[in-house]
Amino acid sequence: MENFNHILLFRTDIKSEADKQALQPLLDENKNIEQWNVDLDDEDYVLRIVSYNLKHEQIIQMVRDHGYMCCELT
């Protein structure tokens, strides 16, 4: 069975392409983030991050520091 602990999922209020672009430099420049995307069509605006080093709490704090709501999707 494959381990998916490196895929982190979050509920956010990143609702538009402009919101996504506002966070792009923060997420693109973080060397611990392998890949990320936001599902703008999902009602929870799911932020999906692939990282082998970061914890949920670290991502939540980064996104909140930039003015967006972010919580772990369980």
mmCIF file as gemmi writes it, N, C-alpha and C atoms, coordinates in Angstrom:
data_model
loop_
_atom_site.group_PDB
_atom_site.id
_atom_site.type_symbol
_atom_site.label_atom_id
_atom_site.label_alt_id
_atom_site.label_comp_id
_atom_site.label_asym_id
_atom_site.label_entity_id
_atom_site.label_seq_id
_atom_site.pdbx_PDB_ins_code
_atom_site.Cartn_x
_atom_site.Cartn_y
_atom_site.Cartn_z
_atom_site.occupancy
_atom_site.B_iso_or_equiv
_atom_site.pdbx_formal_charge
_atom_site.auth_seq_id
_atom_site.auth_asym_id
_atom_site.pdbx_PDB_model_num
ATOM 1 N N . MET Axp A 1 ? 0.844 -1.19 0 1 0 ? 1 A 1
ATOM 2 C CA . MET Axp A 1 ? 0 0 0 1 0 ? 1 A 1
ATOM 3 C C . MET Axp A 1 ? 0.888 1.252 0 1 0 ? 1 A 1
ATOM 4 N N . GLU Axp A 2 ? 0.543 2.204 -0.82 1 0 ? 2 A 1
ATOM 5 C CA . GLU Axp A 2 ? 1.326 3.421 -0.953 1 0 ? 2 A 1
ATOM 6 C C . GLU Axp A 2 ? 1.015 4.407 0.17 1 0 ? 2 A 1
ATOM 7 N N . ASN Axp A 3 ? 2.034 5.124 0.626 1 0 ? 3 A 1
ATOM 8 C CA . ASN Axp A 3 ? 1.902 6.105 1.697 1 0 ? 3 A 1
ATOM 9 C C . ASN Axp A 3 ? 1.707 7.492 1.083 1 0 ? 3 A 1
ATOM 10 N N . PHE Axp A 4 ? 0.617 8.156 1.462 1 0 ? 4 A 1
ATOM 11 C CA . PHE Axp A 4 ? 0.32 9.487 0.918 1 0 ? 4 A 1
ATOM 12 C C . PHE Axp A 4 ? 0.451 10.58 1.971 1 0 ? 4 A 1
ATOM 13 N N . ASN Axp A 5 ? 1.266 10.364 3.008 1 0 ? 5 A 1
ATOM 14 C CA . ASN Axp A 5 ? 1.426 11.345 4.081 1 0 ? 5 A 1
ATOM 15 C C . ASN Axp A 5 ? 2.05 12.646 3.599 1 0 ? 5 A 1
ATOM 16 N N . HIS Axp A 6 ? 2.629 12.64 2.444 1 0 ? 6 A 1
ATOM 17 C CA . HIS Axp A 6 ? 3.272 13.837 1.903 1 0 ? 6 A 1
ATOM 18 C C . HIS Axp A 6 ? 2.285 14.736 1.14 1 0 ? 6 A 1
ATOM 19 N N . ILE Axp A 7 ? 1.034 14.291 1.014 1 0 ? 7 A 1
ATOM 20 C CA . ILE Axp A 7 ? 0.01 15.099 0.353 1 0 ? 7 A 1
ATOM 21 C C . ILE Axp A 7 ? -0.853 15.742 1.431 1 0 ? 7 A 1
ATOM 22 N N . LEU Axp A 8 ? -0.796 17.066 1.508 1 0 ? 8 A 1
ATOM 23 C CA . LEU Axp A 8 ? -1.49 17.818 2.542 1 0 ? 8 A 1
ATOM 24 C C . LEU Axp A 8 ? -2.695 18.523 1.922 1 0 ? 8 A 1
ATOM 25 N N . LEU Axp A 9 ? -3.858 18.41 2.549 1 0 ? 9 A 1
ATOM 26 C CA . LEU Axp A 9 ? -5.098 18.988 2.023 1 0 ? 9 A 1
ATOM 27 C C . LEU Axp A 9 ? -5.677 19.999 3.006 1 0 ? 9 A 1
ATOM 28 N N . PHE Axp A 10 ? -6.16 21.126 2.443 1 0 ? 10 A 1
ATOM 29 C CA . PHE Axp A 10 ? -6.666 22.218 3.269 1 0 ? 10 A 1
ATOM 30 C C . PHE Axp A 10 ? -7.944 22.801 2.68 1 0 ? 10 A 1
ATOM 31 N N . ARG Axp A 11 ? -8.845 23.21 3.552 1 0 ? 11 A 1
ATOM 32 C CA . ARG Axp A 11 ? -10.024 24.005 3.178 1 0 ? 11 A 1
ATOM 33 C C . ARG Axp A 11 ? -9.568 25.464 3.258 1 0 ? 11 A 1
ATOM 34 N N . THR Axp A 12 ? -9.895 26.247 2.221 1 0 ? 12 A 1
ATOM 35 C CA . THR Axp A 12 ? -9.448 27.644 2.188 1 0 ? 12 A 1
ATOM 36 C C . THR Axp A 12 ? -10.567 28.565 1.71 1 0 ? 12 A 1
ATOM 37 N N . ASP Axp A 13 ? -10.233 29.85 1.661 1 0 ? 13 A 1
ATOM 38 C CA . ASP Axp A 13 ? -11.119 30.824 1.016 1 0 ? 13 A 1
ATOM 39 C C . ASP Axp A 13 ? -10.405 31.468 -0.183 1 0 ? 13 A 1
ATOM 40 N N . ILE Axp A 14 ? -9.577 30.688 -0.837 1 0 ? 14 A 1
ATOM 41 C CA . ILE Axp A 14 ? -8.892 31.104 -2.069 1 0 ? 14 A 1
ATOM 42 C C . ILE Axp A 14 ? -9.889 30.866 -3.192 1 0 ? 14 A 1
ATOM 43 N N . LYS Axp A 15 ? -10.7 31.872 -3.492 1 0 ? 15 A 1
ATOM 44 C CA . LYS Axp A 15 ? -11.883 31.688 -4.327 1 0 ? 15 A 1
ATOM 45 C C . LYS Axp A 15 ? -11.735 32.098 -5.781 1 0 ? 15 A 1
ATOM 46 N N . SER Axp A 16 ? -10.648 32.769 -6.115 1 0 ? 16 A 1
ATOM 47 C CA . SER Axp A 16 ? -10.53 33.276 -7.479 1 0 ? 16 A 1
ATOM 48 C C . SER Axp A 16 ? -9.112 33.065 -8.007 1 0 ? 16 A 1
ATOM 49 N N . GLU Axp A 17 ? -8.972 33.234 -9.297 1 0 ? 17 A 1
ATOM 50 C CA . GLU Axp A 17 ? -7.652 33.141 -9.92 1 0 ? 17 A 1
ATOM 51 C C . GLU Axp A 17 ? -6.726 34.228 -9.364 1 0 ? 17 A 1
ATOM 52 N N . ALA Axp A 18 ? -7.28 35.402 -9.052 1 0 ? 18 A 1
ATOM 53 C CA . ALA Axp A 18 ? -6.478 36.487 -8.471 1 0 ? 18 A 1
ATOM 54 C C . ALA Axp A 18 ? -5.956 36.094 -7.09 1 0 ? 18 A 1
ATOM 55 N N . ASP Axp A 19 ? -6.805 35.454 -6.282 1 0 ? 19 A 1
ATOM 56 C CA . ASP Axp A 19 ? -6.361 34.974 -4.966 1 0 ? 19 A 1
ATOM 57 C C . ASP Axp A 19 ? -5.233 33.957 -5.133 1 0 ? 19 A 1
ATOM 58 N N . LYS Axp A 20 ? -5.416 33.058 -6.059 1 0 ? 20 A 1
ATOM 59 C CA . LYS Axp A 20 ? -4.418 32.022 -6.324 1 0 ? 20 A 1
ATOM 60 C C . LYS Axp A 20 ? -3.09 32.646 -6.749 1 0 ? 20 A 1
ATOM 61 N N . GLN Axp A 21 ? -3.17 33.638 -7.622 1 0 ? 21 A 1
ATOM 62 C CA . GLN Axp A 21 ? -1.955 34.312 -8.089 1 0 ? 21 A 1
ATOM 63 C C . GLN Axp A 21 ? -1.277 35.101 -6.976 1 0 ? 21 A 1
ATOM 64 N N . ALA Axp A 22 ? -2.062 35.592 -6.021 1 0 ? 22 A 1
ATOM 65 C CA . ALA Axp A 22 ? -1.484 36.33 -4.895 1 0 ? 22 A 1
ATOM 66 C C . ALA Axp A 22 ? -0.619 35.416 -4.023 1 0 ? 22 A 1
ATOM 67 N N . LEU Axp A 23 ? -0.989 34.153 -3.934 1 0 ? 23 A 1
ATOM 68 C CA . LEU Axp A 23 ? -0.23 33.19 -3.134 1 0 ? 23 A 1
ATOM 69 C C . LEU Axp A 23 ? 0.854 32.468 -3.922 1 0 ? 23 A 1
ATOM 70 N N . GLN Axp A 24 ? 0.807 32.569 -5.219 1 0 ? 24 A 1
ATOM 71 C CA . GLN Axp A 24 ? 1.744 31.832 -6.061 1 0 ? 24 A 1
ATOM 72 C C . GLN Axp A 24 ? 3.212 32.065 -5.703 1 0 ? 24 A 1
ATOM 73 N N . PRO Axp A 25 ? 3.678 33.305 -5.533 1 0 ? 25 A 1
ATOM 74 C CA . PRO Axp A 25 ? 5.096 33.487 -5.194 1 0 ? 25 A 1
ATOM 75 C C . PRO Axp A 25 ? 5.473 32.805 -3.875 1 0 ? 25 A 1
ATOM 76 N N . LEU Axp A 26 ? 4.614 32.902 -2.89 1 0 ? 26 A 1
ATOM 77 C CA . LEU Axp A 26 ? 4.87 32.28 -1.591 1 0 ? 26 A 1
ATOM 78 C C . LEU Axp A 26 ? 5.041 30.769 -1.733 1 0 ? 26 A 1
ATOM 79 N N . LEU Axp A 27 ? 4.146 30.126 -2.459 1 0 ? 27 A 1
ATOM 80 C CA . LEU Axp A 27 ? 4.165 28.674 -2.583 1 0 ? 27 A 1
ATOM 81 C C . LEU Axp A 27 ? 5.205 28.185 -3.584 1 0 ? 27 A 1
ATOM 82 N N . ASP Axp A 28 ? 5.385 28.911 -4.669 1 0 ? 28 A 1
ATOM 83 C CA . ASP Axp A 28 ? 6.377 28.516 -5.679 1 0 ? 28 A 1
ATOM 84 C C . ASP Axp A 28 ? 7.808 28.622 -5.154 1 0 ? 28 A 1
ATOM 85 N N . GLU Axp A 29 ? 8.065 29.611 -4.324 1 0 ? 29 A 1
ATOM 86 C CA . GLU Axp A 29 ? 9.434 29.856 -3.859 1 0 ? 29 A 1
ATOM 87 C C . GLU Axp A 29 ? 9.825 29.011 -2.654 1 0 ? 29 A 1
ATOM 88 N N . ASN Axp A 30 ? 8.874 28.32 -2.051 1 0 ? 30 A 1
ATOM 89 C CA . ASN Axp A 30 ? 9.181 27.474 -0.906 1 0 ? 30 A 1
ATOM 90 C C . ASN Axp A 30 ? 9.794 26.167 -1.409 1 0 ? 30 A 1
ATOM 91 N N . LYS Axp A 31 ? 11.055 25.961 -1.073 1 0 ? 31 A 1
ATOM 92 C CA . LYS Axp A 31 ? 11.791 24.788 -1.562 1 0 ? 31 A 1
ATOM 93 C C . LYS Axp A 31 ? 11.247 23.473 -0.997 1 0 ? 31 A 1
ATOM 94 N N . ASN Axp A 32 ? 10.461 23.544 0.062 1 0 ? 32 A 1
ATOM 95 C CA . ASN Axp A 32 ? 9.895 22.34 0.667 1 0 ? 32 A 1
ATOM 96 C C . ASN Axp A 32 ? 8.582 21.918 0.019 1 0 ? 32 A 1
ATOM 97 N N . ILE Axp A 33 ? 8.07 22.73 -0.901 1 0 ? 33 A 1
ATOM 98 C CA . ILE Axp A 33 ? 6.83 22.4 -1.594 1 0 ? 33 A 1
ATOM 99 C C . ILE Axp A 33 ? 7.174 21.873 -2.984 1 0 ? 33 A 1
ATOM 100 N N . GLU Axp A 34 ? 6.865 20.595 -3.198 1 0 ? 34 A 1
ATOM 101 C CA . GLU Axp A 34 ? 7.145 19.952 -4.481 1 0 ? 34 A 1
ATOM 102 C C . GLU Axp A 34 ? 6.143 20.389 -5.55 1 0 ? 34 A 1
ATOM 103 N N . GLN Axp A 35 ? 4.875 20.482 -5.131 1 0 ? 35 A 1
ATOM 104 C CA . GLN Axp A 35 ? 3.793 20.796 -6.066 1 0 ? 35 A 1
ATOM 105 C C . GLN Axp A 35 ? 2.616 21.322 -5.257 1 0 ? 35 A 1
ATOM 106 N N . TRP Axp A 36 ? 1.8 22.185 -5.872 1 0 ? 36 A 1
ATOM 107 C CA . TRP Axp A 36 ? 0.599 22.671 -5.2 1 0 ? 36 A 1
ATOM 108 C C . TRP Axp A 36 ? -0.452 23.048 -6.23 1 0 ? 36 A 1
ATOM 109 N N . ASN Axp A 37 ? -1.7 23.047 -5.799 1 0 ? 37 A 1
ATOM 110 C CA . ASN Axp A 37 ? -2.788 23.561 -6.626 1 0 ? 37 A 1
ATOM 111 C C . ASN Axp A 37 ? -3.993 23.874 -5.746 1 0 ? 37 A 1
ATOM 112 N N . VAL Axp A 38 ? -4.88 24.669 -6.292 1 0 ? 38 A 1
ATOM 113 C CA . VAL Axp A 38 ? -6.127 25.024 -5.61 1 0 ? 38 A 1
ATOM 114 C C . VAL Axp A 38 ? -7.269 24.667 -6.545 1 0 ? 38 A 1
ATOM 115 N N . ASP Axp A 39 ? -8.243 23.953 -6.007 1 0 ? 39 A 1
ATOM 116 C CA . ASP Axp A 39 ? -9.423 23.588 -6.788 1 0 ? 39 A 1
ATOM 117 C C . ASP Axp A 39 ? -10.467 24.684 -6.618 1 0 ? 39 A 1
ATOM 118 N N . LEU Axp A 40 ? -10.518 25.608 -7.56 1 0 ? 40 A 1
ATOM 119 C CA . LEU Axp A 40 ? -11.441 26.741 -7.483 1 0 ? 40 A 1
ATOM 120 C C . LEU Axp A 40 ? -12.884 26.324 -7.739 1 0 ? 40 A 1
ATOM 121 N N . ASP Axp A 41 ? -13.102 25.117 -8.25 1 0 ? 41 A 1
ATOM 122 C CA . ASP Axp A 41 ? -14.451 24.63 -8.518 1 0 ? 41 A 1
ATOM 123 C C . ASP Axp A 41 ? -15.057 23.874 -7.334 1 0 ? 41 A 1
ATOM 124 N N . ASP Axp A 42 ? -14.251 23.531 -6.362 1 0 ? 42 A 1
ATOM 125 C CA . ASP Axp A 42 ? -14.723 22.806 -5.186 1 0 ? 42 A 1
ATOM 126 C C . ASP Axp A 42 ? -15.297 23.792 -4.171 1 0 ? 42 A 1
ATOM 127 N N . GLU Axp A 43 ? -16.353 23.41 -3.484 1 0 ? 43 A 1
ATOM 128 C CA . GLU Axp A 43 ? -16.971 24.321 -2.507 1 0 ? 43 A 1
ATOM 129 C C . GLU Axp A 43 ? -16.055 24.634 -1.319 1 0 ? 43 A 1
ATOM 130 N N . ASP Axp A 44 ? -15.048 23.79 -1.075 1 0 ? 44 A 1
ATOM 131 C CA . ASP Axp A 44 ? -14.09 24.039 0 1 0 ? 44 A 1
ATOM 132 C C . ASP Axp A 44 ? -12.81 24.706 -0.501 1 0 ? 44 A 1
ATOM 133 N N . TYR Axp A 45 ? -12.749 25.008 -1.785 1 0 ? 45 A 1
ATOM 134 C CA . TYR Axp A 45 ? -11.56 25.633 -2.391 1 0 ? 45 A 1
ATOM 135 C C . TYR Axp A 45 ? -10.299 24.936 -1.884 1 0 ? 45 A 1
ATOM 136 N N . VAL Axp A 46 ? -10.21 23.647 -2.165 1 0 ? 46 A 1
ATOM 137 C CA . VAL Axp A 46 ? -9.174 22.787 -1.598 1 0 ? 46 A 1
ATOM 138 C C . VAL Axp A 46 ? -7.785 23.149 -2.129 1 0 ? 46 A 1
ATOM 139 N N . LEU Axp A 47 ? -6.901 23.414 -1.183 1 0 ? 47 A 1
ATOM 140 C CA . LEU Axp A 47 ? -5.486 23.616 -1.464 1 0 ? 47 A 1
ATOM 141 C C . LEU Axp A 47 ? -4.804 22.27 -1.231 1 0 ? 47 A 1
ATOM 142 N N . ARG Axp A 48 ? -4.118 21.792 -2.242 1 0 ? 48 A 1
ATOM 143 C CA . ARG Axp A 48 ? -3.408 20.512 -2.168 1 0 ? 48 A 1
ATOM 144 C C . ARG Axp A 48 ? -1.925 20.801 -2.315 1 0 ? 48 A 1
ATOM 145 N N . ILE Axp A 49 ? -1.152 20.355 -1.336 1 0 ? 49 A 1
ATOM 146 C CA . ILE Axp A 49 ? 0.292 20.587 -1.339 1 0 ? 49 A 1
ATOM 147 C C . ILE Axp A 49 ? 1.012 19.252 -1.199 1 0 ? 49 A 1
ATOM 148 N N . VAL Axp A 50 ? 2.017 19.058 -2.041 1 0 ? 50 A 1
ATOM 149 C CA . VAL Axp A 50 ? 2.877 17.897 -1.931 1 0 ? 50 A 1
ATOM 150 C C . VAL Axp A 50 ? 4.181 18.373 -1.288 1 0 ? 50 A 1
ATOM 151 N N . SER Axp A 51 ? 4.449 17.844 -0.081 1 0 ? 51 A 1
ATOM 152 C CA . SER Axp A 51 ? 5.667 18.208 0.639 1 0 ? 51 A 1
ATOM 153 C C . SER Axp A 51 ? 6.08 17.054 1.533 1 0 ? 51 A 1
ATOM 154 N N . TYR Axp A 52 ? 7.35 16.752 1.513 1 0 ? 52 A 1
ATOM 155 C CA . TYR Axp A 52 ? 7.89 15.686 2.361 1 0 ? 52 A 1
ATOM 156 C C . TYR Axp A 52 ? 8.428 16.24 3.675 1 0 ? 52 A 1
ATOM 157 N N . ASN Axp A 53 ? 8.469 17.572 3.82 1 0 ? 53 A 1
ATOM 158 C CA . ASN Axp A 53 ? 9.084 18.181 4.999 1 0 ? 53 A 1
ATOM 159 C C . ASN Axp A 53 ? 8.144 19.045 5.827 1 0 ? 53 A 1
ATOM 160 N N . LEU Axp A 54 ? 7.153 19.653 5.199 1 0 ? 54 A 1
ATOM 161 C CA . LEU Axp A 54 ? 6.283 20.58 5.914 1 0 ? 54 A 1
ATOM 162 C C . LEU Axp A 54 ? 5.129 19.856 6.592 1 0 ? 54 A 1
ATOM 163 N N . LYS Axp A 55 ? 4.692 20.426 7.692 1 0 ? 55 A 1
ATOM 164 C CA . LYS Axp A 55 ? 3.54 19.919 8.44 1 0 ? 55 A 1
ATOM 165 C C . LYS Axp A 55 ? 2.333 20.807 8.135 1 0 ? 55 A 1
ATOM 166 N N . HIS Axp A 56 ? 1.141 20.268 8.411 1 0 ? 56 A 1
ATOM 167 C CA . HIS Axp A 56 ? -0.093 21.03 8.19 1 0 ? 56 A 1
ATOM 168 C C . HIS Axp A 56 ? -0.034 22.406 8.865 1 0 ? 56 A 1
ATOM 169 N N . GLU Axp A 57 ? 0.426 22.447 10.107 1 0 ? 57 A 1
ATOM 170 C CA . GLU Axp A 57 ? 0.448 23.692 10.869 1 0 ? 57 A 1
ATOM 171 C C . GLU Axp A 57 ? 1.3 24.762 10.201 1 0 ? 57 A 1
ATOM 172 N N . GLN Axp A 58 ? 2.397 24.358 9.582 1 0 ? 58 A 1
ATOM 173 C CA . GLN Axp A 58 ? 3.285 25.313 8.914 1 0 ? 58 A 1
ATOM 174 C C . GLN Axp A 58 ? 2.601 25.939 7.698 1 0 ? 58 A 1
ATOM 175 N N . ILE Axp A 59 ? 1.918 25.125 6.921 1 0 ? 59 A 1
ATOM 176 C CA . ILE Axp A 59 ? 1.204 25.637 5.748 1 0 ? 59 A 1
ATOM 177 C C . ILE Axp A 59 ? 0.074 26.559 6.188 1 0 ? 59 A 1
ATOM 178 N N . ILE Axp A 60 ? -0.685 26.135 7.183 1 0 ? 60 A 1
ATOM 179 C CA . ILE Axp A 60 ? -1.795 26.947 7.684 1 0 ? 60 A 1
ATOM 180 C C . ILE Axp A 60 ? -1.295 28.322 8.092 1 0 ? 60 A 1
ATOM 181 N N . GLN Axp A 61 ? -0.206 28.378 8.825 1 0 ? 61 A 1
ATOM 182 C CA . GLN Axp A 61 ? 0.331 29.666 9.276 1 0 ? 61 A 1
ATOM 183 C C . GLN Axp A 61 ? 0.789 30.525 8.095 1 0 ? 61 A 1
ATOM 184 N N . MET Axp A 62 ? 1.453 29.926 7.113 1 0 ? 62 A 1
ATOM 185 C CA . MET Axp A 62 ? 1.919 30.669 5.938 1 0 ? 62 A 1
ATOM 186 C C . MET Axp A 62 ? 0.748 31.307 5.201 1 0 ? 62 A 1
ATOM 187 N N . VAL Axp A 63 ? -0.291 30.52 4.955 1 0 ? 63 A 1
ATOM 188 C CA . VAL Axp A 63 ? -1.45 31.016 4.199 1 0 ? 63 A 1
ATOM 189 C C . VAL Axp A 63 ? -2.195 32.073 5.005 1 0 ? 63 A 1
ATOM 190 N N . ARG Axp A 64 ? -2.379 31.842 6.298 1 0 ? 64 A 1
ATOM 191 C CA . ARG Axp A 64 ? -3.064 32.829 7.148 1 0 ? 64 A 1
ATOM 192 C C . ARG Axp A 64 ? -2.283 34.135 7.229 1 0 ? 64 A 1
ATOM 193 N N . ASP Axp A 65 ? -0.969 34.051 7.26 1 0 ? 65 A 1
ATOM 194 C CA . ASP Axp A 65 ? -0.135 35.257 7.303 1 0 ? 65 A 1
ATOM 195 C C . ASP Axp A 65 ? -0.322 36.112 6.06 1 0 ? 65 A 1
ATOM 196 N N . HIS Axp A 66 ? -0.828 35.524 4.984 1 0 ? 66 A 1
ATOM 197 C CA . HIS Axp A 66 ? -1.088 36.255 3.75 1 0 ? 66 A 1
ATOM 198 C C . HIS Axp A 66 ? -2.561 36.619 3.586 1 0 ? 66 A 1
ATOM 199 N N . GLY Axp A 67 ? -3.331 36.484 4.681 1 0 ? 67 A 1
ATOM 200 C CA . GLY Axp A 67 ? -4.692 37.002 4.706 1 0 ? 67 A 1
ATOM 201 C C . GLY Axp A 67 ? -5.788 36.044 4.277 1 0 ? 67 A 1
ATOM 202 N N . TYR Axp A 68 ? -5.475 34.777 4.137 1 0 ? 68 A 1
ATOM 203 C CA . TYR Axp A 68 ? -6.483 33.805 3.715 1 0 ? 68 A 1
ATOM 204 C C . TYR Axp A 68 ? -6.792 32.822 4.829 1 0 ? 68 A 1
ATOM 205 N N . MET Axp A 69 ? -8.019 32.347 4.842 1 0 ? 69 A 1
ATOM 206 C CA . MET Axp A 69 ? -8.43 31.315 5.786 1 0 ? 69 A 1
ATOM 207 C C . MET Axp A 69 ? -7.867 29.992 5.288 1 0 ? 69 A 1
ATOM 208 N N . CYS Axp A 70 ? -7.409 29.172 6.211 1 0 ? 70 A 1
ATOM 209 C CA . CYS Axp A 70 ? -6.843 27.876 5.852 1 0 ? 70 A 1
ATOM 210 C C . CYS Axp A 70 ? -6.95 26.957 7.054 1 0 ? 70 A 1
ATOM 211 N N . CYS Axp A 71 ? -7.519 25.774 6.842 1 0 ? 71 A 1
ATOM 212 C CA . CYS Axp A 71 ? -7.572 24.768 7.897 1 0 ? 71 A 1
ATOM 213 C C . CYS Axp A 71 ? -7.438 23.39 7.275 1 0 ? 71 A 1
ATOM 214 N N . GLU Axp A 72 ? -6.939 22.461 8.073 1 0 ? 72 A 1
ATOM 215 C CA . GLU Axp A 72 ? -6.718 21.113 7.579 1 0 ? 72 A 1
ATOM 216 C C . GLU Axp A 72 ? -8.043 20.471 7.171 1 0 ? 72 A 1
ATOM 217 N N . LEU Axp A 73 ? -8.042 19.848 6.03 1 0 ? 73 A 1
ATOM 218 C CA . LEU Axp A 73 ? -9.218 19.143 5.539 1 0 ? 73 A 1
ATOM 219 C C . LEU Axp A 73 ? -9.12 17.696 6.019 1 0 ? 73 A 1
ATOM 220 N N . THR Axp A 74 ? -10.104 17.299 6.812 1 0 ? 74 A 1
ATOM 221 C CA . THR Axp A 74 ? -10.061 15.932 7.369 1 0 ? 74 A 1
ATOM 222 C C . THR Axp A 74 ? -11.166 15.08 6.785 1 0 ? 74 A 1
